[in-house]
């Protein structure tokens, strides 16, 4: 075994797409002789992979960088900042955060070994800056060091976004949508399966537009058919789908796939027609309602997740009331609620009719409360049923195992806690009888026999 070049401590902030980039960097570093360690105190190099999606994410990233910089006083030789904050604010980081030794943007993930090698060999006389590089999807074909619970992994199928939602900074940070080749994704799915992954969570900024840029048409269904053929993969959940891309053909194809988890993540953001137009969202309220009805007709057991933004500029009490009525009528299984945040450089930040913070907060509380009530009602209907659960490990209290069924996506939904008469390992599937419902979590017992 080759000698360890240095120990790398990593903090990954933000979304699952960012987490995949972190795992890819760890894979490259591991292949180059670096070792990942579990704490900043042990690390020779600390890598912070940042988010800059909204103001609170930027604040968290900066605070984390400053916190990690303290370890340079006691043994850490280099502090490296990567991700969206690095891509968007490289000059600000260079100017305002002299503690940072290297700045690596999202299109430069593949240079991480060269950057860290250079710092450790030559010393951080000035920040090494690798941003604004030409994107190549090939970096996603490299080695990965998974950080998700045993048996589950994210599968990123594209980078960037072609949607132009007026509130969103992502296209300005990550660029236009660039899909990976279908055969490259299928090959990665096979590698993950050989490493013990049984559940794949397919991600991109907009998974339903996958392939349009390189094949001339959306190819999500064709991709999922390729993944279906991979031995060892038992469940495939697709996240971040958009309603305007759903037609009867796609719905029928998804419903026919045996490994496709009947879990539809449909970030709608609003239902009022005027607000949707101001948001730059494609499609209409009528189409949204039609898609939901068709999905539920094709897959009666489907779990519908969505997210909404309250307090968007111009949102009247009447428009908010329409949203509340819509949520109460369609009773989504999972709802994420966010208050509008004006982001630098986005068209929405310049719109008239900005909503006072106290009104945003009040609307957030009302919608969040309604969503919680519906979630509890939905969970209560599941009591007494038996579901197949992917074990993720032992819960913090040491009493229960914890895991997820097809109805719970990682990182965003609740958990299923359960007892078992037989020992279980992370990554095991087990049938669990659900006995107790809470607002977001459920408790049950494994049926081991």
N, C-alpha and C positions, 0 to 999 in steps of 0.2 A: 504494500500500500504506500502511495506517495505521501510525502510529508505535507501536513496542512500549511498552506501559505499564510493564512490569517483567519480569524474568526469573524463572521459577519452577523451582526444583530439587525433584524429587520422589523420595521413597523409599516403595515399596509393600511392606508386610510381610504375611505370612499367605497365605491361600488365593487360588485363582483368582477366587472371588466378590468378594473384596476388590480384586483387580487390576482387575476390570471397573469397580468404583466409582472407582478411581484414573483409569482411562481416560476415564470419563465426566466427572470433574472437570477433567481436562486438556482435554477437548473444549470444555467450557463456558468455561474460562479462555482457550483459544485463540480462540474466537469473540469473546470480550470484549477481545481485543487483547493478551493476555499471551503470552509466548514461553517455551517449555520449554528449559532448558539441561541440559547433560550432567553438570555437577558442582556440588557445594555451594559451591565457591569462587567460582563465577561468579554464584550466585543472589542476587537481591534478596529473594526470599521462598522459604523452605524449607517444604515440605509433607510431613509424615510420616503416611502412612495405616497405622494400627496394627491389630494382632491382639491378642486377649485370650482366646483359646480355652483355652489351658492356661498353667500358671505360667511355663514357659520362654518362651512367646510374650510374656507380659507383661514379663518381665525383658528380653527382646530389645528390645521397644518402648521401655521406659524408658531403656535404655542408648543406643539410637539417638537418642532425643530429646535426651538430655544431650550426646551427641557432636555433634549438629547445632547445639545451642545455642552451642557454641564459636565458630561462624561469625558470630554476632551481634557478636563483638568485632572483626570485620574486614570489615564491609561488608554483611552480611545485615541487612535491615531488619525482617523479621518471621519468626516460627516458628509454623507452624500444625499442629495435631495433629487428625487425623480418624480415623474408623473405630471399631472395637469398643472399644478402650481409652478413647477419647474418650466414647463413649456410656455405658459402664459406670462409669467412674471420673472423670467430669468435675470433681466437687468436689475429689477428691484431686489431680488435675492442677493445678487452680487454686490449691490450698493449698500443694502441695509443689514445684511446678515453675514458679516465677515467670517463668522465661525464655520460657514459652509465651505467645504473643500472641492465639491464637484456638483454640477447641475446637469441633469440628464433628462431630456424631453421624451415625450411619449413615442416619437418616431425613431428614437435613438437607443431603445432598449437593448438592441444587439451589441452596443458598444460598452456595456457595463463592465465587462472584464478588462478591456483595454484601459478604461478610465481608472478603475481601482488599482490595476497593476501600476499605472503611471504614477499615481499618488504615492503608493507605498515604495516604489523604486526611487522616485525623484524628489519626493517631498512636496507638500502643498504650498508652493511659493505663491501661487495665485489660483483662484478657482478654475478648475477645468470645466468648460462649458460645452456641452453637446446637445444642442437643441435645433429645431427647424430642419431636421434631416428629411430626405426623401423617404416616404413610407414604402416599406416592403413587407408584404404579409408573410414572407418566408421566415421571419423571426419567430412566428407562432408555431412553426414546425419543429422548433428546437426542443431540448430536454426541459422537463418541468419538475419541480419539487413541490408536490401537492401539500397544501396546508389545510384542506378541508377534512372533515371527519372521514374515517375509513369507509370506503365503499361508495363515496359520492364525489363528484368533481364537476366543475364548470367547464363548458366547451364553448370557447369564443369563436364565432363564425365570421365576424366582420369587425372592422374598425371604422369609427367616424359615423356621420349621419348626414343624410340629404334632406331631412325635414327642416323646416325653418320656423319652428315655434318661436314666437316673438319673445318669450320669457326665458329661453334656454341659451346658455353660453357654449354648450358642447360642440356644435359645428365649428365655432370660432376657435376652439381649443384643439379638438381632435380631427378637424377637417371633414371632407366629404366621405360618404360611405365607400369603403373598399372591402369587397368580399374576398374571402379565401376561396381557393379552388376546392371544388366538391371532393376530389380525390384526396386532397391534403387533410381535410376535416375527417373523412372516413378513416384515413390512416391513423390520425390521432385518436379517434374513438377506439380503434383496435388496440393501440398502445395502452390507453387507459384501462381498457378491459383486461389486458394481460397483467396489469399492475393491481388488479383486484377491484377496480371500479365497477359497480353494478348500476348506479344511477347517474345519468348525465343531465345536467341543467344547461340547456342551450341558450347562449346569450349573445346579444349585440345591442346597439342602440335601438335598432328596429329590425327584429328578426324576420318579420313578414316581408321585408323588401330584400331579403338575402338573394344574391345572385343577379339582381337586375343590372348592376353596373358591369358585370363581366359576361353574363350570358344573354342579356337583352330582355330578360323576363324574370320574375320572382321564381326561385327554385327551392323554397323551403320544403315543400312536400317531397320533391325528389331527393333532397338531402336526408330527410328523415327516413325515407325508404332505404337508403344506403346504410344508415346507422342501424336500422332494424336488422340488417343482415350480419351485424357484428356479434359473434358469439361472446357471451358473458355479460353483455349489457341487457338489463332486465327492464329498465324504466327510463324514459326520456321525457323530461319536462321542458317546455319551451317558454321562455320568459320574454317580456317586452315586445308583445305583438301589438299591432295597430289596427283599429277597426276598419279603416278604409281599404285595407288590403285583403280583407276577408270577402270571398264570394262563395257561391254555393259549391263550386268545385273544390276549393281549398277545404271548406268545412267537411265535405264528404270524404276527402282524402285523409284528413286528420282522424276522423271518426273510424276509418277502416284500419288504421294502423294498430297492431296488437301491442306494441311496446310504448305507444304514446300515452303519457299520463293525461287523463282528462282534467287538466288544470290549465285554465286559460288566463293568462296575465294580460290585461287589456287596459293600459293606462289612459283613461278617458279625459281627465283633467277638468271637464265641466260638461254640462248638457244644454245650457242656454245658448241659442244660436248666435246671438250678438257677441257673447263672451268667447265662443269658439272662434268666430271670425277674428276678433281682436287678438286672440292667442295664436293666430296663424295655423289653426288646425284644419286639416283637410276633412271632408265629409260633413254630414249633417246630423242633427239630432234624430231625424227619422231613420237614417241608415244605421246609426248606433243602436237604436232600439231593435231594428230588424236583425242585426247581427247577433245581438244577445239572444233574441228569441230563437233564431236558427241554430245557434250553438247549443242551447239547452234542449232543443227538439232532437238534434242529431246525437247529443251525448247527455242524456237525462241525469247522469251522475257527475256532470262536470262541475268543478269548482271554479268560480269566477272571482278573480282578483282585479281590483282597479285602484287608481289613485286620483285624488281631486285636489285642485288648488283653490283655496278660498281667499277672498280679498283681492282678486285680480283687478287692475284698474278698470273702472267703469261698472264693476259688479254692484248692481242695485240690490236692495232688500228683496225685490221681486225676483230678480235673477237667482239670488241665493235660495229663495224659497222654492223656486223651480228645481234646483239641485237637490234640496232636502226631499222634495216630493218624489223625485226620480229615484233616489237611493232607497227611500221607504217602499217604493213600488217594486223595484227590481231585486231588492234584498241580496246584494252581493255577499259572497261568503267571506271575502277579505277586502278591506278598504284601508288605504293609506291616505291620510289627510295632511295637507301642508298649507301653511300660510304663504301667500305670495311674497317673494323677495325680489326687489329690483336689482338686477345684476348688471354690472358694468359692461357697456358695449352692446346691450340687447335693446331691440326696438321698444319692448314693453316698458323699459325704465324711463322712456321719454313720453309715454302716453299721458294724456290728461286723465283726470279722475282717479288719481292715486288714493287708496283707501287708508284711513287712519289706523294705526296699529291696534288700538283698543277694539275697533270694529272687526278687524281681521281675527284677533284672538277670540272674541265672542262668537264669531261664526265658526271658527275652528272647534271650539268647545261643543257647540250645538251639533255639528256634523259628526265629530268624533264620538260623542255620546250616543247618537243614533246608530252609528256603525257598530259600536260595541254591543248595543242591545241586540242588533240583528245577528252579530257573531255568536252571542250567547244562545239565542234561539236556535241558530243553525247547529251549534255544538250539541245542544240538548237532544235534537232529533237523531243524533248519531249514537247516543247512549243505548247500549244493548246490542249494537252491531259489532261485527268482528272485522278488523281491518289488518292489512299486511303492513308491517312497520319495519323500516330500516333502522336498526339499532345504531345509535351514535355514541353510546358509552353510558357511564353511570352519572346520574345527576349530582349536583353539588352537595346535596344532603346525604349522599351515600346510601340512601334507602331504595331509590327507584333507578331503573334504567330509563333512558330517554331516547326518543327517536322521532321519526316522521313517517306518515303514510303518504300516498300520492297527493293528498289534500293539503299538505303543508310544504311550502317551498322553504329552502334553507335561508336563514338570516332575516327573513321578513315576516314569517308566520309563527304561530304558536308551536308548542311541542306536545308530544304524547308521552306521558310518564307512565311507567308500568312496572309491576313486579314480575318475577319469573322464578319458578321452582328450580330451574336449571341454569347454570352459568351461560352467559351470552358474551360474544365478542363484538366490538364495533365492526360494522359491516355485515352482520348477520341479519337476514330477514326473519321475522317471526310474526305469527298471527296473534293479535291482541284484541281481547274483548274490552270494549269501552264501557266504563262504569260511572264515571263522574265527569260532568261538564263544567267548565269555567268559561269566562268571557273569551279567552283565546286558547287555553290549554285544555287537554283532556287527560284523564287518568284511567288506567285499566290494568288488566292482568294478562300475561302471556299464556297462550294455550299450547303448552309444550308437547303434549302427547299427540 
